[in-house]
Amino acid sequence: ETGVTQTPRHLVMGMTNKKSLKCEQHLGHNAMYWYKQSAKKPLELMFVYNFKEQTENNSVPSRFSPECPNSSHLFLHLHTLQPEDSALYLCASSQDLGRPLHFGDGTRLSIL
Amino acid sequence: DAKTTQPNSMESNEEEPVHLPCNHSTISGTDYIHWYRQLPSQGPEYVIHGLTSNVNNRMASLAIAEDRKSSTLILHRATLRDAAVYYCILRDRTDYGGSQGNLIFGKGTKLSVKP
């Protein structure tokens, strides 16, 4: 139990579908993050939220749209994805921006 | 840009100590040294971090060179469960939330533990 829960664990979707990834933490943390981990590549930071405000968008294509309605929940809305977007998407949270990150186990996304 | 250099892979025997090296010759005075590990099929897990002095916790020890240009993560007795990819990462403590203060992963060291 990591304290950070991601759903679904696996997702297969077509390029024209719209889906959302969900991340939830009940650790009382104020910062939340999305990372992408592709095969054979290092983890890539996508978005950072601090107190529900986005502080970092690491040049992510607009087909990925994050949403942070409160400090406990983070979503990643997906639309018109490409095959190269198939990857493991990891959510993390931290007490504050400078504190250690707690990661979920990720959503394995496959784009057909 | 990767600011740390780690070996791609290392092997160890169960019950023996493991020393995982990390070079960071361009480290700045405000960079903390962080270590995370990622077990198979899991998200990364925080291990330890330090600034100048050596650090110990229940998981590992971190030995930092006097000039801070290198560090070593020490697992005192490796178990099969320690087989993972270990990441050494620099974070600028004056830029949390910014490009130098975010947790940016490199390729890490894949540690294999033999029974």
Boltz contact constraints between the chains, C-beta under 6 A:
constraints:
  - contact:
      token1: [A, 42]
      token2: [B, 105]
      max_distance: 6.0
  - contact:
      token1: [A, 42]
      token2: [B, 106]
      max_distance: 6.0
  - contact:
      token1: [A, 42]
      token2: [B, 107]
      max_distance: 6.0
  - contact:
      token1: [A, 43]
      token2: [B, 105]
      max_distance: 6.0
  - contact:
      token1: [A, 45]
      token2: [B, 102]
      max_distance: 6.0
  - contact:
      token1: [A, 50]
      token2: [B, 97]
      max_distance: 6.0
  - contact:
      token1: [A, 55]
      token2: [B, 97]
      max_distance: 6.0
  - contact:
      token1: [A, 90]
      token2: [B, 43]
      max_distance: 6.0
  - contact:
      token1: [A, 97]
      token2: [B, 96]
      max_distance: 6.0
  - contact:
      token1: [A, 97]
      token2: [B, 97]
      max_distance: 6.0
  - contact:
      token1: [A, 98]
      token2: [B, 96]
      max_distance: 6.0
  - contact:
      token1: [A, 100]
      token2: [B, 46]
      max_distance: 6.0
  - contact:
      token1: [A, 101]
      token2: [B, 103]
      max_distance: 6.0
  - contact:
      token1: [A, 103]
      token2: [B, 43]
      max_distance: 6.0
  - contact:
      token1: [A, 103]
      token2: [B, 44]
      max_distance: 6.0
  - contact:
      token1: [A, 104]
      token2: [B, 43]
      max_distance: 6.0
  - contact:
      token1: [A, 105]
      token2: [B, 42]
      max_distance: 6.0
  - contact:
      token1: [A, 105]
      token2: [B, 43]
      max_distance: 6.0
  - contact:
      token1: [A, 106]
      token2: [B, 43]
      max_distance: 6.0
